[in-house]
Amino acid sequence: MKNTALTHVHESLGAKMVPFAGFNMPVSYEGVNAEHETVRNAVGVFDVSHMGEFLISGVNALALIQKVTSNDAATLEIGKAQYSCLPNNEGGIVDDLIVYKLNEEHYLLVVNASNIDKDWDWISSHNDFGAEMKNVSEDYSLLAIQGPKAVEAMQSLTSIDLASIKYYHFEVADFAGIENVVISATGYTGSGGFEIYCKNSEVESIWNAVFEAGKTFGIKPVGLAARDTLRLEMGFCLYGNDINDTTSPIEAGLGWITKFTKEFTNSANLKAQKEAGVSRKLIGFELIDRGIPRHDYEIVDANGTNIGIVTSGTQAPSLGKAIGMGYVKTDFTAADSEIFILIRDKKIAAKVVKMPFYKKE
């Protein structure tokens, strides 16, 4: 089991630690609902240093990224980030990721912790371009400072204007007394904020400075359990649950990151699939009857016939209702369609709803 550079800090704070993607990670501190509400209403900090980071460099860096990712990285400007995925040859997804353009010949790829080796091998196998690849996952830490008060709470730690960093843009700047920190207006919560990339040797002093600066704003540490409820309320996909090697980006509602302005791995087949239509799609639903949907629960119609499967589900803290995501036959994807979730062999009524579930007032 790997530790992050902050594992001892989480343990000293009394965090409940669990194995996750091969790492010893904090799942909660004071409880999922309280931590969830901290991020929705104030500011919370996640240690997500288990995520993977690859540097792709050289004159052909972009060519390699264009070949392996579904989105069009040629549209990126320096200081901009892009959500994308790595399609496989069978119509599924190797992983989803974020691509950062650091400069004309220098890109940062941020991948899921459980897929670091798999992604590295996949991208390497397509590197016929001689692009320089460096896996720096074990050298870097990542803090997600999320919530509506994040900008105000963190402004004293940097000389740049945090409010001016647009969504999915970033700056490389000073932060908490450390130079060359990536300050990225990204996140997985839907409540705004930043993700901070720094070296392992720097992260503890940054963590301490962040909590000192955020003291008067109600800042708290937040674990992976609340990260999951927050992302699910936004309808954000989780690799391994909602997308995987067998789900196509078209089925998953990720057509917006699948750009046919270029050729990429399996692009011809995905384009044909988009044009012909798919037999199933990822939908959001909320329960009408009492119950909590869970990963791999069956979705059935009024007659009890299987029409799909739940990929993610929870009792949503911000909404006070049970919600979920799942793949269903295309006939059942329209908003307000009646579906049922099989929970302990009982049909629990639900309806299809448009995502995100959580909408800011």
C-alpha positions as CSV (number, residue, x, y, z in Angstrom):
1,M,0.0,0.0,0.0
2,K,1.4,3.4,-1.0
3,N,1.2,6.5,1.1
4,T,0.9,10.1,-0.1
5,A,3.3,12.7,1.4
6,L,0.4,13.7,3.7
7,T,-0.8,10.3,5.0
8,H,0.7,11.0,8.4
9,V,-1.2,14.4,8.5
10,H,-4.5,12.7,7.8
11,E,-3.8,10.1,10.5
12,S,-3.0,12.8,13.0
13,L,-6.3,14.5,12.2
14,G,-8.2,11.2,13.0
15,A,-9.2,10.5,9.4
16,K,-10.7,7.1,8.6
17,M,-8.2,5.6,6.2
18,V,-9.0,3.0,3.5
19,P,-7.2,1.3,0.7
20,F,-8.0,3.1,-2.6
21,A,-6.3,2.4,-6.0
22,G,-3.3,1.0,-4.1
23,F,-3.0,4.0,-1.8
24,N,-3.8,4.5,1.9
25,M,-6.3,7.3,1.6
26,P,-8.6,9.3,3.9
27,V,-12.3,8.4,3.2
28,S,-13.7,10.7,5.9
29,Y,-12.8,12.9,8.8
30,E,-16.0,14.0,10.6
31,G,-18.5,12.3,8.3
32,V,-19.6,12.5,4.6
33,N,-22.6,14.8,5.0
34,A,-20.8,17.4,7.0
35,E,-17.8,17.3,4.6
36,H,-20.0,17.5,1.6
37,E,-21.8,20.6,2.9
38,T,-18.5,22.2,3.7
39,V,-17.6,22.1,0.0
40,R,-21.0,23.2,-1.2
41,N,-21.1,26.2,1.2
42,A,-17.6,27.1,2.2
43,V,-14.2,25.5,1.3
44,G,-12.8,22.0,1.7
45,V,-9.5,20.5,0.9
46,F,-8.9,17.0,-0.6
47,D,-5.6,15.3,-0.8
48,V,-5.7,13.6,-4.2
49,S,-2.0,13.0,-4.6
50,H,-2.7,9.5,-5.7
51,M,-3.6,10.8,-9.2
52,G,-1.1,10.2,-12.0
53,E,0.9,12.8,-13.9
54,F,2.7,12.3,-17.2
55,L,4.8,15.0,-19.0
56,I,4.7,14.7,-22.8
57,S,7.4,16.9,-24.5
58,G,9.1,17.6,-27.8
59,V,8.1,18.8,-31.3
60,N,5.8,15.8,-31.7
61,A,4.1,15.9,-28.2
62,L,0.9,17.3,-29.7
63,A,0.9,14.6,-32.4
64,L,1.0,11.8,-29.8
65,I,-1.7,13.4,-27.7
66,Q,-3.9,13.9,-30.8
67,K,-3.5,10.2,-31.7
68,V,-4.4,8.8,-28.2
69,T,-7.1,11.3,-27.0
70,S,-10.6,11.8,-28.2
71,N,-10.8,15.6,-27.7
72,D,-9.0,18.0,-30.0
73,A,-5.9,19.1,-28.1
74,A,-4.9,21.4,-31.1
75,T,-7.4,23.9,-29.8
76,L,-5.6,24.3,-26.5
77,E,-3.8,27.5,-25.8
78,I,-0.9,27.8,-23.2
79,G,-2.6,28.0,-19.8
80,K,-5.6,26.0,-20.8
81,A,-6.8,22.5,-19.7
82,Q,-9.0,20.1,-21.5
83,Y,-11.1,17.1,-20.3
84,S,-10.6,14.1,-22.6
85,C,-10.5,10.3,-22.8
86,L,-8.2,7.6,-24.2
87,P,-10.4,5.4,-26.5
88,N,-9.3,1.8,-26.9
89,N,-9.6,-0.3,-30.1
90,E,-12.8,-2.1,-29.1
91,G,-15.0,1.0,-28.6
92,G,-14.4,1.4,-24.9
93,I,-12.4,3.8,-22.8
94,V,-8.9,3.1,-21.4
95,D,-9.3,6.1,-19.0
96,D,-10.5,9.7,-18.8
97,L,-7.9,12.4,-18.2
98,I,-7.1,16.1,-18.2
99,V,-4.6,17.5,-20.7
100,Y,-2.8,20.7,-19.7
101,K,-0.8,22.8,-22.3
102,L,2.2,24.1,-20.4
103,N,3.9,25.5,-23.5
104,E,4.1,24.8,-27.2
105,E,6.1,21.6,-26.7
106,H,5.2,20.6,-23.2
107,Y,2.0,19.0,-21.9
108,L,0.8,17.6,-18.6
109,L,-1.6,14.6,-18.6
110,V,-3.4,13.9,-15.4
111,V,-4.8,10.3,-15.1
112,N,-6.7,8.2,-12.6
113,A,-4.7,6.6,-9.9
114,S,-5.9,3.1,-10.6
115,N,-4.9,3.4,-14.3
116,I,-1.4,4.9,-14.0
117,D,0.5,1.8,-15.3
118,K,-2.2,0.9,-17.8
119,D,-2.3,4.4,-19.3
120,W,1.5,4.7,-19.4
121,D,1.7,1.4,-21.3
122,W,-1.1,2.4,-23.7
123,I,0.2,5.8,-24.6
124,S,3.8,4.4,-24.9
125,S,2.6,1.8,-27.3
126,H,1.3,4.6,-29.6
127,N,4.4,6.8,-29.4
128,D,5.7,6.3,-32.9
129,F,6.5,10.0,-32.9
130,G,9.5,10.1,-30.6
131,A,7.8,12.3,-28.1
132,E,9.5,12.5,-24.8
133,M,7.4,10.8,-22.0
134,K,8.1,11.2,-18.3
135,N,6.0,9.6,-15.6
136,V,6.3,12.0,-12.6
137,S,3.3,10.5,-10.7
138,E,5.5,9.6,-7.7
139,D,7.2,13.0,-7.5
140,Y,4.1,15.2,-7.4
141,S,1.3,15.9,-5.0
142,L,-2.2,17.3,-5.7
143,L,-4.5,19.3,-3.4
144,A,-8.1,20.1,-4.5
145,I,-9.3,23.2,-2.7
146,Q,-13.0,23.3,-3.5
147,G,-16.0,25.4,-2.6
148,P,-17.5,28.9,-3.2
149,K,-15.1,30.5,-0.7
150,A,-12.0,29.0,-2.3
151,V,-10.9,32.2,-4.2
152,E,-11.4,34.5,-1.3
153,A,-9.8,32.1,1.2
154,M,-6.7,31.4,-0.9
155,Q,-6.0,34.9,-2.4
156,S,-3.6,35.9,0.4
157,L,-1.3,33.0,-0.6
158,T,-0.4,34.1,-4.2
159,S,0.5,37.2,-6.1
160,I,-1.8,36.4,-9.0
161,D,-5.5,37.2,-9.1
162,L,-7.3,33.9,-8.5
163,A,-10.7,35.3,-9.5
164,S,-9.3,36.0,-13.0
165,I,-8.4,32.3,-13.7
166,K,-11.3,31.0,-15.9
167,Y,-12.7,27.5,-15.5
168,Y,-10.4,25.0,-17.1
169,H,-7.5,27.5,-17.2
170,F,-4.4,27.5,-15.0
171,E,-1.4,29.6,-14.0
172,V,2.1,28.5,-13.0
173,A,2.9,30.9,-10.2
174,D,3.9,31.4,-6.6
175,F,1.6,29.8,-4.0
176,A,2.1,29.7,-0.2
177,G,5.7,30.8,-0.6
178,I,6.6,28.1,-3.2
179,E,7.5,29.0,-6.8
180,N,6.3,27.3,-9.9
181,V,3.1,25.8,-8.5
182,V,0.3,24.8,-11.0
183,I,-2.9,26.6,-9.9
184,S,-5.7,25.1,-11.9
185,A,-9.4,26.2,-11.9
186,T,-10.5,22.6,-12.2
187,G,-12.2,20.2,-9.8
188,Y,-14.6,17.3,-9.4
189,T,-17.2,18.9,-7.2
190,G,-19.2,21.5,-9.1
191,S,-18.6,24.1,-6.4
192,G,-15.7,25.9,-7.9
193,G,-12.2,26.2,-6.6
194,F,-8.7,25.1,-7.6
195,E,-6.4,22.1,-7.9
196,I,-2.8,22.7,-6.8
197,Y,0.1,20.6,-8.2
198,C,3.4,20.8,-6.3
199,K,6.3,18.6,-5.5
200,N,6.0,16.0,-2.6
201,S,8.6,17.9,-0.6
202,E,6.5,21.1,-0.8
203,V,3.0,19.8,-0.1
204,E,3.0,19.7,3.7
205,S,4.0,23.4,4.0
206,I,1.4,24.3,1.4
207,W,-1.3,22.2,3.3
208,N,-0.4,24.1,6.5
209,A,-0.5,27.5,4.8
210,V,-3.9,26.6,3.1
211,F,-5.5,25.8,6.4
212,E,-4.1,28.8,8.1
213,A,-5.3,31.1,5.3
214,G,-8.7,29.4,5.3
215,K,-9.3,29.4,9.0
216,T,-11.8,32.3,9.1
217,F,-13.6,30.8,6.0
218,G,-14.6,27.5,7.8
219,I,-12.0,25.4,5.8
220,K,-12.0,21.7,6.6
221,P,-10.2,18.6,5.2
222,V,-12.5,16.4,3.1
223,G,-12.2,12.7,2.3
224,L,-13.0,10.5,-0.7
225,A,-16.6,9.6,0.4
226,A,-17.7,13.3,0.1
227,R,-15.7,13.6,-3.2
228,D,-17.9,10.8,-4.5
229,T,-21.2,12.3,-3.4
230,L,-20.2,15.7,-4.7
231,R,-19.2,14.5,-8.2
232,L,-22.3,12.3,-8.4
233,E,-24.6,15.2,-7.7
234,M,-22.9,16.9,-10.7
235,G,-23.3,13.8,-13.0
236,F,-19.5,13.5,-13.4
237,C,-18.4,10.1,-14.5
238,L,-16.1,8.0,-12.3
239,Y,-13.8,5.6,-14.1
240,G,-14.4,2.0,-13.1
241,N,-18.1,2.8,-12.3
242,D,-19.7,4.9,-15.1
243,I,-17.1,4.4,-17.8
244,N,-14.6,1.6,-18.4
245,D,-13.0,-0.5,-21.1
246,T,-16.4,-1.6,-22.4
247,T,-18.4,1.7,-22.4
248,S,-18.1,4.0,-25.4
249,P,-17.8,7.7,-25.0
250,I,-20.9,8.1,-27.2
251,E,-22.9,5.8,-24.8
252,A,-21.6,7.7,-21.8
253,G,-22.8,11.1,-23.0
254,L,-19.2,12.1,-23.7
255,G,-19.8,13.0,-27.4
256,W,-18.7,16.6,-26.4
257,I,-15.2,15.4,-25.8
258,T,-15.1,13.1,-28.9
259,K,-14.1,15.4,-31.8
260,F,-14.1,14.0,-35.3
261,T,-12.1,17.0,-36.6
262,K,-9.0,14.7,-36.5
263,E,-8.2,11.0,-36.5
264,F,-7.5,9.2,-33.2
265,T,-7.6,5.7,-31.9
266,N,-10.8,3.9,-33.1
267,S,-12.2,7.3,-34.3
268,A,-13.8,5.8,-37.5
269,N,-15.8,3.3,-35.4
270,L,-16.9,5.8,-32.9
271,K,-18.0,8.2,-35.6
272,A,-20.0,5.4,-37.2
273,Q,-21.6,4.7,-33.8
274,K,-22.5,8.4,-33.3
275,E,-24.1,8.5,-36.8
276,A,-26.0,5.2,-36.4
277,G,-27.0,5.8,-32.8
278,V,-26.4,3.6,-29.8
279,S,-28.6,0.9,-28.2
280,R,-28.0,2.1,-24.6
281,K,-27.1,5.4,-22.9
282,L,-25.9,6.6,-19.6
283,I,-28.8,8.4,-17.7
284,G,-29.3,10.1,-14.4
285,F,-32.3,9.1,-12.3
286,E,-33.8,9.9,-8.9
287,L,-35.8,7.5,-6.8
288,I,-39.5,8.1,-6.2
289,D,-39.8,5.3,-3.6
290,R,-37.5,4.9,-0.6
291,G,-34.2,3.1,-1.1
292,I,-30.6,3.7,-2.1
293,P,-29.3,2.6,-5.5
294,R,-25.9,1.0,-5.6
295,H,-23.3,0.0,-8.3
296,D,-24.4,-3.0,-10.3
297,Y,-28.1,-3.0,-9.2
298,E,-30.4,-4.0,-12.0
299,I,-32.6,-1.5,-13.7
300,V,-36.0,-2.9,-15.0
301,D,-39.2,-1.7,-16.6
302,A,-42.7,-1.9,-15.2
303,N,-42.9,-5.6,-16.2
304,G,-39.7,-6.4,-14.4
305,T,-37.7,-6.9,-17.6
306,N,-34.1,-5.9,-17.4
307,I,-33.3,-2.7,-19.3
308,G,-30.0,-1.8,-17.8
309,I,-27.7,-1.5,-14.8
310,V,-26.8,1.1,-12.1
311,T,-23.3,2.4,-12.3
312,S,-23.3,4.9,-9.4
313,G,-25.8,5.7,-6.6
314,T,-26.1,7.5,-3.3
315,Q,-28.4,9.5,-1.0
316,A,-27.5,13.0,-2.2
317,P,-26.7,15.3,0.8
318,S,-27.5,18.5,-1.0
319,L,-30.8,17.3,-2.4
320,G,-32.2,15.1,0.3
321,K,-33.1,12.3,-2.1
322,A,-31.6,9.2,-3.6
323,I,-30.0,9.6,-7.0
324,G,-28.0,7.5,-9.4
325,M,-26.5,7.0,-12.9
326,G,-26.8,3.9,-15.1
327,Y,-27.0,2.6,-18.6
328,V,-30.4,1.8,-20.0
329,K,-31.9,0.9,-23.4
330,T,-32.3,4.1,-25.5
331,D,-36.1,3.8,-25.3
332,F,-35.9,4.7,-21.6
333,T,-33.6,7.7,-21.8
334,A,-36.1,10.5,-22.1
335,A,-36.6,12.8,-19.1
336,D,-39.4,11.6,-16.8
337,S,-39.2,8.0,-18.2
338,E,-40.4,5.5,-15.6
339,I,-37.8,3.0,-14.5
340,F,-37.4,0.7,-11.5
341,I,-34.3,-0.2,-9.5
342,L,-34.2,-3.8,-8.1
343,I,-33.2,-3.4,-4.5
344,R,-33.3,-6.7,-2.5
345,D,-35.6,-8.2,-5.2
346,K,-38.1,-5.3,-4.8
347,K,-38.9,-2.9,-7.7
348,I,-38.2,0.6,-6.4
349,A,-39.8,3.3,-8.6
350,A,-37.5,5.9,-10.1
351,K,-37.6,8.5,-13.0
352,V,-35.0,9.6,-15.5
353,V,-33.8,13.2,-14.8
354,K,-31.5,15.6,-16.7
355,M,-28.1,16.0,-15.2
356,P,-26.5,17.7,-13.3
357,F,-28.8,16.7,-10.3
358,Y,-27.4,19.6,-8.3
359,K,-27.9,23.1,-9.7
360,K,-26.5,26.2,-8.1
361,E,-29.2,28.8,-7.1
